[in-house]
Structure formats: structure tokens, C-alpha cells
Amino acid sequence: MHKFAFLLWFINMHVIIHGNTADNESSDVKGIIGAILDSSSRIGQEHAVAINLALEDFHQKNNLSFALHVRNSQGDPLLAATAARDLIDNQKVQAIIGPQTWAETSLVAEVCTQKSIPFLSLADATPEWAMKKWPFLLQSSPRQIMQMKAIAEINYDAVVGDVTIVSTRYEYASFTQPFTDTGLVMVVPVKSKTGGRTWLFMKPFTKLMWILILVIIFYNGFVVWMIERNHCPELKGPILHQTTTMLWLAFCSLFSLNGDRLHSNLSRVAMVVWFFVALIITQIYTASLASMLIVEQFEPTVDSIQQLKNNNAIVGCDRGSYLQRYLQDALGINAENIKQFDSQESHANALRNKKIAAVFLDVPGAKIFLAKYCKGFVQAGPIYKLGGYGFVFPRGSPLLPGVNQALLNISESGTLRDLENSMLASEKCKDIIDPGAETTSLSPASFMVLFILTGGTSTTALLIYIFSESYLWPGQRTMWSLMMAVIKHWRSQK
């Protein structure tokens, strides 16, 4: 889109530079143009391509050409001013196309005014007083809607570029179907999910899981105490003493079987099963906690537009795009809370430095941004459906149906997808943060079979003990005692 604004400006520059003196000169009249751009930024690179394309078109349509000298300002106002003096004094340029920021523009405008050289500013915002102070300063139109009007007035065959399809532009031109994913997304920094690590040791299990573990521990301790208290004098005595002993038995079973200290086979069976279950639970707990300590989990710092509004947060968007108006009118964000930036690097720096809480990008731009800055940022919230990118044609152009058919062909064949993947591959990061890939706390559902096994075994042992103590006749008790004695003797012989 920038190409056509530059083309119109070259036509005007030709008139300014050569006036009416070219009647008896060769048709290949040559002027000298200088350009000061930030080649490290995306918009600076786009401007460089657009300028060269516009020069080629100007030459083909008018058989006239300009010599172009480009200088890289690196976004530094002092370098921009130095470049302007070099272009004027050494390259003898007759006009200069300026950088994107106002800080650079103001210094270059001062130099050009002193040398009486026309200067086209690419800065988005130029104060009215600047035109009066520097009469050789010209303001370009960064808004694509203004460029649409220019295109409509000079009837070109097509516009090829990242032109967003929005309704207000249909007044001046026609669009193809979108050739990219459509929509607007919010990109925000990420924060650690385990920022407060004081209670991190509790996170491997849910609250219900911890409660169930404690219940099983106390229950098994009670069963062992109930069965063993007639065999061990240590388990008798005051209530407080018996209670503490029972708890000691319960918790010791987590780390040691203590089979030699148990006198009843029923309590031994109950403890063997519980020790097996406890071993599995402790191993899983250890692995889960280690994973949480080693692999830090992340989540978005902001998850909705409403959160931004409630906090009166500052947000960012691309300079000179339709997004600023959309954020105001459609999403209801205060105009004072919207900052515009020239490049993805500027977006990233502003987010890191907390100058803005979120940045709004169209879907293709967001994909490139997240591929390049995948370690610290993430897409959050819904996708706001918009028109996407399309090619522009004059209204009623006969070329439009054929281009639409061609776009459908390459879309259905997978060519567009392959082109996008190859473009993103060069920006791909190795360590991608995926906020959705989290280590969740384990619930009782994952261990229900084990809990049923140990609880059922302990309950069975307890019921057998109660039955043997309460419902057997004296003779049966003697027989039961004899059987237990035989079993004990057999175990001792082994």
C-alpha cells in the first residue's frame, strides 16, 4: 500500500524539481532522491520495498527516473540528522523521504529547511505548528483509507500487499476474498502459575486427595490399634496415650512395614496392602512435585478485554492501521489508552517494560510475532472476526473474478498453507511456552482402585477380628487360637 503514496509523491516531486524546464530536454530526466529509514524495523523494510516499486512504476509510465540513495537511521534521531546532511551535502539529493518516528522527523526537518530541500515525513503524527516552523516539511498519509482515495482517483490495475479488508474501504475499491486467516487477536505477556511457591508442595494433589489420604491413614491406624491392643501392652493405657500410639502406627506405615512388631496376621495383611498403596502414592507425588519444580508453568497476565478496561490499562497496535479506530469503536477502549508502534520489536519491548498491558494484532501479524517472541508472550482471549488480507482492485475491475478463482485454487491445493508454514519456520523458537500444557493436580479418581483395595482389606481384617472375638463359642475360640498358633509356629520354622 505504501507504494502508491510514494508514487504520487514522486509525480509531485518531478513537477517541483523540474517544473516546466523539461520541454527541450531528453525524455529521460533524472532526479536525485534520498531516503532515511530504520532498516531494522519491519515497517522500514516495507517502506524501502514500496519506494523501489514506486520508482519502477514511475519510470515505466513516464519514461523518467530518479536516483535513490538510502540511509539506515537505526531509529536514532542523531543518526537520522547526520544522514540528512550527508545526503544533501555529498549526494546532492533534491528531496528526502523521512523516517517513521517524530523524534527523527523533527531533526531531519530542521536540516532540510536550512538547505531548502523538500522533505516527506513518514511519521504518523505531525503537529500543525511543524508545517509552519519547517515550510519544506510535507506530511504523508499513513492511513490506508487515504491511500485508497488516491488509488481510486488515479485508476491502477491492482494493489498487492498486506491490505486489510474493512467495510469503509469498499467505498473506494474492490477486494478479493481474503488470502489469510481473518480476525484480530490480543497478545499479552505470560506470568508464572507457581509464582507463590510457599505451598507448592501441596499442588501435586487436590484438596480432596489430601483429605482422603489422611482419612485412610487414620483408618488403617485405627484398625491396627484395634487388632493389636490385646497383644501389645504398649497399646493400652490412658486414652491420650492410646491415641498418640495409634497415630504413630498410622504414619509409620507410610515409610516402614514394621511387620516384626505386629502380633496378629490380620494387622499384618492390612499393613502390607496399605504399605503397597502408600509406596505408589509417594512415588507419584515425588515425580509430580519434581516436574513442577523443574518445568515452570505459565499463564496469560490478561485474559479478557474487560480486564483491560477495569484496570484502565494501556494497549498497543500498529501505527497508521485501522486497528486504533476499531479498538475505540468496536471494543470500547479509551483513545487515551491506545499507543501506536512502528514495529514488532517496539511491541515486544513495550510489553516487557510494562508500558502496555497488551497488543492487538491481526491474525497473520500475531502468528509472526508469536513465532519470533514465543518465550514471553501468548495469545489470549477470543478472536475478533474481521476481513483479513486481500488484494485491491478498482471498482468494477474485470480482473477480480479471475484473481479470486486463482486464490481459491492455491488455497484448496494447500499452497497457501505451505507458504505460511515456510515463512513461520524461519522465526520458529525451540522452547515454546504452551500455557495450556500444565501439570494438573491429581485427584482421588486416579487412585480410587488403590483406596478401595487398602480400605477393603483393612475393613475385612477388622470384621474378622470382631467376629472372632465376639461371636465364636469358647470351643471355637480355642480352635481358632490353635490354628493361629500353628500358623505362627509354621512361620517361625521358616
C-alpha positions as CSV (number, residue, x, y, z in Angstrom):
1,M,0.0,0.0,0.0
2,H,2.8,2.4,0.7
3,K,4.0,2.1,-2.9
4,F,1.1,4.2,-4.3
5,A,1.5,7.0,-1.8
6,F,5.2,7.2,-2.8
7,L,4.3,7.1,-6.5
8,L,2.0,10.1,-6.1
9,W,4.7,11.9,-4.3
10,F,7.3,11.1,-7.0
11,I,4.9,12.6,-9.6
12,N,4.7,15.8,-7.4
13,M,8.5,15.8,-6.9
14,H,9.0,15.7,-10.6
15,V,6.9,18.8,-11.1
16,I,8.7,20.5,-8.2
17,I,12.2,19.6,-9.3
18,H,11.9,20.1,-13.0
19,G,8.9,22.5,-13.3
20,N,8.3,23.4,-16.9
21,T,12.0,23.4,-18.0
22,A,12.0,19.9,-19.5
23,D,10.4,20.8,-22.8
24,N,13.7,20.7,-24.8
25,E,15.5,18.1,-22.6
26,S,15.9,14.4,-23.1
27,S,12.8,12.4,-22.1
28,D,15.0,10.5,-19.6
29,V,15.1,13.3,-17.0
30,K,16.9,12.1,-13.8
31,G,16.4,13.5,-10.3
32,I,18.1,12.5,-7.0
33,I,16.1,11.3,-4.1
34,G,17.3,10.4,-0.6
35,A,15.5,8.1,1.9
36,I,16.2,7.8,5.6
37,L,14.7,4.6,7.0
38,D,15.0,2.3,10.0
39,S,16.1,-0.8,8.2
40,S,16.0,-2.9,11.3
41,S,12.2,-2.5,11.7
42,R,9.5,-4.2,9.6
43,I,7.8,-1.0,8.6
44,G,11.2,0.4,7.5
45,Q,11.8,-2.6,5.3
46,E,8.3,-2.3,3.9
47,H,8.9,1.4,3.1
48,A,12.1,0.5,1.3
49,V,10.4,-2.1,-0.9
50,A,7.5,0.3,-1.6
51,I,9.8,3.1,-2.6
52,N,11.7,0.9,-5.1
53,L,8.5,-0.4,-6.6
54,A,7.1,3.1,-6.9
55,L,10.2,4.2,-8.7
56,E,10.0,1.4,-11.2
57,D,6.3,2.2,-11.9
58,F,7.1,5.9,-12.3
59,H,9.9,5.1,-14.8
60,Q,7.7,2.7,-16.8
61,K,4.7,5.0,-17.0
62,N,6.6,8.3,-17.6
63,N,10.0,7.2,-19.1
64,L,11.5,9.2,-16.2
65,S,13.6,8.1,-13.3
66,F,15.1,9.2,-10.0
67,A,18.4,8.1,-8.5
68,L,17.7,6.8,-5.0
69,H,20.2,6.9,-2.0
70,V,19.0,5.1,1.2
71,R,20.5,5.6,4.6
72,N,19.7,3.5,7.7
73,S,18.9,5.6,10.8
74,Q,18.5,2.6,13.1
75,G,15.8,4.6,14.8
76,D,18.3,7.1,16.2
77,P,17.4,10.8,15.7
78,L,21.0,11.9,15.7
79,L,21.9,9.3,13.0
80,A,18.9,10.4,11.0
81,A,20.0,14.1,11.1
82,T,23.6,13.1,10.2
83,A,22.3,11.0,7.3
84,A,20.2,14.0,6.1
85,R,23.3,16.3,6.0
86,D,25.3,13.6,4.1
87,L,22.6,13.1,1.5
88,I,22.3,16.9,0.9
89,D,26.0,17.9,1.0
90,N,27.6,14.8,-0.6
91,Q,24.9,13.1,-2.7
92,K,23.3,16.4,-3.8
93,V,19.8,15.0,-3.3
94,Q,16.9,17.2,-4.4
95,A,14.3,15.8,-1.9
96,I,14.3,13.4,1.1
97,I,11.8,10.8,2.3
98,G,12.0,10.7,6.0
99,P,11.9,8.2,8.9
100,Q,8.9,6.9,10.8
101,T,9.3,8.5,14.2
102,W,8.6,12.1,15.2
103,A,11.9,12.4,17.1
104,E,13.8,11.6,13.9
105,T,11.5,13.7,11.7
106,S,11.9,16.9,13.8
107,L,15.7,16.9,13.4
108,V,15.7,16.0,9.7
109,A,13.0,18.7,9.0
110,E,15.3,21.3,10.6
111,V,18.2,20.2,8.4
112,C,16.1,20.2,5.2
113,T,14.6,23.6,5.9
114,Q,18.0,25.1,6.4
115,K,19.1,23.6,3.0
116,S,15.7,24.3,1.3
117,I,15.2,20.6,0.4
118,P,11.6,19.2,0.3
119,F,11.2,16.5,3.0
120,L,8.3,13.9,3.0
121,S,7.7,12.8,6.6
122,L,6.6,9.3,7.2
123,A,5.8,10.0,10.9
124,D,2.2,9.1,11.9
125,A,1.6,12.3,13.9
126,T,2.9,15.7,12.7
127,P,1.7,18.7,14.7
128,E,0.2,21.6,12.8
129,W,2.8,24.0,14.1
130,A,5.5,21.9,12.5
131,M,4.4,22.8,9.0
132,K,4.7,26.5,9.8
133,K,8.1,26.1,11.5
134,W,9.6,24.0,8.7
135,P,7.9,25.0,5.4
136,F,9.8,22.3,3.4
137,L,8.2,19.6,5.6
138,L,5.5,17.5,3.8
139,Q,3.2,15.0,5.6
140,S,2.5,11.7,4.0
141,S,-0.8,9.8,4.7
142,P,-0.1,6.8,6.9
143,R,-3.8,5.9,6.9
144,Q,-4.6,3.3,4.3
145,I,-8.1,4.8,3.8
146,M,-6.5,8.0,2.5
147,Q,-4.3,5.9,0.1
148,M,-7.5,4.1,-1.1
149,K,-8.9,7.5,-2.1
150,A,-5.7,8.2,-4.0
151,I,-5.9,4.9,-5.8
152,A,-9.5,5.4,-6.7
153,E,-8.7,8.8,-8.2
154,I,-5.8,7.6,-10.5
155,N,-7.4,4.1,-11.6
156,Y,-4.3,1.5,-11.1
157,D,-4.8,-2.2,-12.1
158,A,-4.3,-3.8,-8.7
159,V,-2.7,-3.4,-5.3
160,V,-0.8,-6.4,-4.0
161,G,0.2,-6.4,-0.3
162,D,-1.0,-6.8,3.3
163,V,-4.1,-4.7,2.8
164,T,-6.8,-5.4,5.4
165,I,-10.3,-5.8,4.2
166,V,-12.6,-3.4,6.1
167,S,-16.0,-2.0,5.1
168,T,-15.0,1.7,4.9
169,R,-12.6,0.9,2.1
170,Y,-15.3,-0.6,-0.2
171,E,-16.4,2.9,-0.9
172,Y,-13.2,3.4,-2.9
173,A,-12.1,0.0,-4.2
174,S,-13.0,-3.7,-4.5
175,F,-11.2,-6.6,-2.7
176,T,-10.5,-10.2,-3.5
177,Q,-11.5,-12.8,-1.0
178,P,-9.1,-12.9,2.0
179,F,-6.0,-15.0,1.4
180,T,-5.1,-15.1,5.2
181,D,-6.8,-16.1,8.4
182,T,-9.2,-13.4,9.3
183,G,-9.5,-11.8,12.7
184,L,-7.9,-9.6,15.4
185,V,-6.3,-11.1,18.5
186,M,-4.8,-9.9,21.8
187,V,-1.2,-10.8,22.6
188,V,-0.1,-10.4,26.3
189,P,3.0,-11.4,28.4
190,V,2.9,-14.6,30.4
191,K,3.4,-15.0,34.1
192,S,4.3,-18.0,36.3
193,K,1.5,-20.1,37.6
194,T,3.6,-21.0,40.5
195,G,4.6,-17.5,41.5
196,G,3.9,-18.2,45.2
197,R,5.9,-21.3,45.9
198,T,5.2,-21.4,49.6
199,W,2.5,-24.1,49.2
200,L,3.9,-25.6,46.1
201,F,4.4,-29.0,47.9
202,M,0.6,-29.2,48.2
203,K,0.0,-28.8,44.5
204,P,0.6,-32.4,43.2
205,F,-2.6,-33.5,44.8
206,T,-6.0,-31.9,45.1
207,K,-7.5,-30.9,48.4
208,L,-9.9,-33.8,48.3
209,M,-7.0,-36.2,47.6
210,W,-5.1,-34.9,50.7
211,I,-8.2,-35.3,52.8
212,L,-8.8,-38.9,51.6
213,I,-5.1,-39.8,52.3
214,L,-5.4,-38.6,55.9
215,V,-8.7,-40.5,56.3
216,I,-7.1,-43.7,55.1
217,I,-4.1,-43.2,57.3
218,F,-6.2,-42.7,60.4
219,Y,-8.5,-45.6,59.5
220,N,-5.6,-48.0,59.0
221,G,-4.0,-46.9,62.2
222,F,-7.3,-47.5,64.0
223,V,-7.6,-51.0,62.5
224,V,-4.1,-51.9,63.6
225,W,-4.6,-50.5,67.0
226,M,-7.9,-52.3,67.4
227,I,-6.4,-55.7,66.5
228,E,-3.0,-55.3,68.2
229,R,-4.1,-53.8,71.5
230,N,-4.8,-57.2,73.2
231,H,-1.3,-58.4,72.1
232,C,0.8,-55.4,73.0
233,P,0.8,-53.7,76.4
234,E,2.2,-50.5,74.8
235,L,-1.1,-50.0,73.1
236,K,-3.0,-49.9,76.4
237,G,-3.2,-47.2,79.0
238,P,-4.8,-43.8,79.1
239,I,-6.9,-42.5,76.2
240,L,-4.3,-39.9,75.2
241,H,-1.5,-42.5,75.2
242,Q,-3.5,-44.9,73.1
243,T,-4.5,-42.1,70.6
244,T,-0.9,-41.0,70.1
245,T,0.3,-44.6,69.7
246,M,-2.4,-45.2,67.1
247,L,-1.4,-42.1,65.1
248,W,2.3,-43.2,65.3
249,L,1.4,-46.6,63.9
250,A,-0.6,-45.0,61.1
251,F,2.1,-42.6,59.9
252,C,5.0,-45.0,60.4
253,S,3.2,-47.3,57.9
254,L,4.0,-44.8,55.2
255,F,7.7,-45.4,55.5
256,S,8.2,-48.8,57.0
257,L,6.2,-52.1,57.3
258,N,7.2,-52.9,60.9
259,G,6.0,-56.4,60.3
260,D,8.1,-57.9,63.1
261,R,6.4,-55.7,65.7
262,L,2.9,-56.8,64.7
263,H,1.5,-59.8,66.5
264,S,-1.7,-60.5,64.5
265,N,-1.7,-61.8,61.0
266,L,-4.8,-59.7,60.3
267,S,-3.0,-56.5,61.1
268,R,0.0,-57.6,59.1
269,V,-2.2,-58.3,56.0
270,A,-3.8,-54.8,56.4
271,M,-0.4,-53.1,56.7
272,V,1.1,-55.0,53.7
273,V,-1.7,-53.8,51.4
274,W,-1.5,-50.2,52.8
275,F,2.3,-50.1,52.5
276,F,2.0,-51.2,48.8
277,V,-0.6,-48.4,48.2
278,A,1.4,-45.8,50.1
279,L,4.5,-46.6,48.1
280,I,2.7,-46.0,44.9
281,I,1.2,-42.7,46.1
282,T,4.6,-41.4,47.4
283,Q,6.4,-42.2,44.2
284,I,3.8,-40.4,42.1
285,Y,3.8,-37.4,44.5
286,T,7.6,-37.2,44.2
287,A,7.5,-37.3,40.4
288,S,4.8,-34.7,40.1
289,L,6.4,-32.3,42.6
290,A,9.8,-32.6,40.7
291,S,8.1,-31.8,37.4
292,M,6.5,-28.7,38.9
293,L,9.9,-27.6,40.3
294,I,11.8,-28.2,37.1
295,V,9.2,-27.2,34.4
296,E,7.7,-23.8,35.3
297,Q,4.1,-23.3,34.2
298,F,2.8,-20.1,32.7
299,E,-0.5,-18.3,32.1
300,P,-1.5,-15.0,30.5
301,T,-1.2,-11.8,32.5
302,V,-4.5,-10.6,31.0
303,D,-7.3,-12.9,29.7
304,S,-10.1,-10.6,28.6
305,I,-10.9,-7.1,27.2
306,Q,-13.0,-6.5,30.2
307,Q,-10.0,-6.9,32.5
308,L,-8.1,-4.3,30.5
309,K,-11.0,-1.9,30.8
310,N,-11.4,-2.5,34.5
311,N,-7.7,-1.8,35.1
312,N,-7.7,1.2,32.7
313,A,-4.7,-0.5,31.1
314,I,-2.7,0.9,28.1
315,V,-2.7,-1.2,25.0
316,G,-0.8,-1.1,21.7
317,C,-1.4,-1.6,18.0
318,D,0.3,-1.0,14.6
319,R,0.8,2.7,13.7
320,G,-1.4,4.0,10.9
321,S,-3.6,0.9,10.7
322,Y,-7.4,0.6,11.1
323,L,-6.9,-1.0,14.5
324,Q,-6.9,2.1,16.5
325,R,-10.4,3.1,15.3
326,Y,-11.6,-0.5,15.7
327,L,-10.3,-0.7,19.3
328,Q,-12.2,2.6,20.1
329,D,-15.5,2.0,18.3
330,A,-16.0,-1.8,18.4
331,L,-14.2,-2.8,21.6
332,G,-14.8,0.4,23.6
333,I,-11.2,1.1,24.6
334,N,-10.4,4.7,25.6
335,A,-8.5,6.5,22.9
336,E,-6.1,7.8,25.5
337,N,-5.2,4.2,26.4
338,I,-4.1,3.2,22.9
339,K,-0.5,3.6,21.9
340,Q,0.8,3.0,18.3
341,F,4.1,1.4,17.4
342,D,6.1,1.1,14.2
343,S,7.4,-2.5,14.5
344,Q,7.1,-5.8,16.3
345,E,10.3,-5.1,18.1
346,S,8.6,-2.0,19.6
347,H,5.6,-4.1,20.6
348,A,7.8,-6.6,22.4
349,N,9.9,-4.0,24.2
350,A,6.8,-2.1,25.4
351,L,5.2,-5.3,26.7
352,R,8.4,-6.3,28.5
353,N,8.8,-2.9,30.0
354,K,5.2,-2.9,31.1
355,K,4.4,0.3,29.1
356,I,1.4,-1.6,27.7
357,A,-0.6,-4.5,29.1
358,A,-1.5,-6.0,25.7
359,V,-1.0,-5.5,22.0
360,F,-3.7,-6.1,19.3
361,L,-2.6,-7.6,16.0
362,D,-4.3,-9.1,13.1
363,V,-4.0,-12.9,12.9
364,P,-1.1,-13.1,10.3
365,G,0.9,-10.5,12.3
366,A,0.2,-12.3,15.5
367,K,1.5,-15.6,14.1
368,I,4.8,-14.0,13.1
369,F,5.1,-12.1,16.4
370,L,4.5,-15.3,18.5
371,A,6.8,-17.3,16.3
372,K,9.6,-14.8,16.9
373,Y,8.8,-14.0,20.6
374,C,7.5,-17.3,21.7
375,K,9.1,-17.4,25.1
376,G,7.5,-14.5,26.8
377,F,4.1,-13.8,25.1
378,V,0.9,-15.7,24.3
379,Q,-2.4,-15.1,22.5
380,A,-5.2,-14.5,25.0
381,G,-9.0,-14.0,24.7
382,P,-11.2,-14.6,21.7
383,I,-10.5,-14.0,18.0
384,Y,-12.5,-10.9,16.8
385,K,-13.6,-11.7,13.3
386,L,-12.5,-9.2,10.6
387,G,-11.9,-9.2,6.9
388,G,-8.3,-10.4,6.7
389,Y,-5.8,-9.5,4.0
390,G,-6.8,-9.2,0.3
391,F,-5.7,-7.7,-3.0
392,V,-7.3,-4.4,-4.1
393,F,-8.8,-3.6,-7.5
394,P,-10.6,-0.6,-8.9
395,R,-14.4,-0.9,-8.6
396,G,-15.8,-3.0,-11.4
397,S,-12.4,-4.4,-12.5
398,P,-12.7,-7.3,-14.8
399,L,-9.6,-8.9,-13.2
400,L,-11.3,-9.5,-9.9
401,P,-13.1,-12.8,-10.7
402,G,-10.0,-14.4,-12.2
403,V,-7.9,-13.5,-9.2
404,N,-10.5,-14.8,-6.8
405,Q,-10.5,-18.1,-8.7
406,A,-6.7,-18.3,-8.6
407,L,-6.7,-17.7,-4.8
408,L,-9.2,-20.5,-4.3
409,N,-7.1,-22.8,-6.4
410,I,-3.9,-22.2,-4.4
411,S,-5.9,-22.4,-1.1
412,E,-7.5,-25.7,-1.9
413,S,-4.3,-27.2,-3.1
414,G,-2.5,-26.3,0.1
415,T,-0.1,-23.9,-1.4
416,L,-1.1,-21.0,0.8
417,R,-0.6,-23.2,3.9
418,D,2.8,-24.3,2.7
419,L,3.8,-20.7,2.1
420,E,2.7,-19.7,5.6
421,N,4.5,-22.6,7.2
422,S,7.7,-21.9,5.4
423,M,7.5,-18.2,6.4
424,L,6.9,-19.0,10.1
425,A,9.6,-21.7,10.1
426,S,12.4,-19.1,9.9
427,E,11.1,-17.4,13.0
428,K,10.3,-20.6,15.0
429,C,11.6,-20.9,18.5
430,K,12.8,-24.1,20.1
431,D,11.5,-23.7,23.6
432,I,7.8,-22.8,23.1
433,I,5.8,-22.0,26.1
434,D,2.4,-23.5,26.0
435,P,0.1,-22.2,28.7
436,G,-2.4,-24.9,28.0
437,A,0.2,-27.7,28.8
438,E,0.0,-27.7,32.5
439,T,0.7,-30.4,35.2
440,T,-2.6,-30.7,36.9
441,S,-3.1,-31.7,40.5
442,L,-4.1,-35.4,40.8
443,S,-7.5,-36.2,42.2
444,P,-8.8,-39.3,44.1
445,A,-10.2,-40.6,40.8
446,S,-6.7,-41.6,39.7
447,F,-6.2,-43.7,42.8
448,M,-9.7,-45.0,43.5
449,V,-8.9,-48.7,42.9
450,L,-5.9,-48.4,45.3
451,F,-8.0,-46.8,48.0
452,I,-10.7,-49.4,47.7
453,L,-8.1,-52.1,47.9
454,T,-6.5,-50.9,51.1
455,G,-9.8,-49.8,52.7
456,G,-11.5,-53.0,51.9
457,T,-8.6,-55.1,53.2
458,S,-8.4,-53.2,56.5
459,T,-12.2,-53.4,56.9
460,T,-12.2,-57.2,56.2
461,A,-9.4,-57.7,58.7
462,L,-11.3,-55.6,61.3
463,L,-14.6,-57.6,60.7
464,I,-12.8,-60.9,61.1
465,Y,-11.2,-59.8,64.3
466,I,-14.5,-58.6,65.7
467,F,-16.2,-61.8,64.7
468,S,-13.5,-63.9,66.2
469,E,-13.7,-62.0,69.5
470,S,-17.4,-61.7,69.9
471,Y,-19.3,-64.5,68.2
472,L,-17.2,-67.6,68.5
473,W,-18.1,-70.1,71.2
474,P,-15.4,-70.9,73.7
475,G,-14.6,-74.1,71.9
476,Q,-14.4,-72.4,68.6
477,R,-12.2,-69.7,70.2
478,T,-9.9,-72.4,71.3
479,M,-9.8,-74.0,67.9
480,W,-9.2,-70.5,66.3
481,S,-6.4,-69.9,68.8
482,L,-4.9,-73.3,68.0
483,M,-5.0,-72.5,64.2
484,M,-3.3,-69.2,64.8
485,A,-0.7,-70.9,67.0
486,V,0.0,-73.5,64.2
487,I,0.4,-70.7,61.6
488,K,2.7,-68.8,63.9
489,H,4.8,-71.9,64.6
490,W,5.0,-72.6,60.8
491,R,6.1,-69.1,60.1
492,S,8.8,-69.3,62.8
493,Q,10.1,-72.5,61.3
494,K,10.6,-70.8,58.0
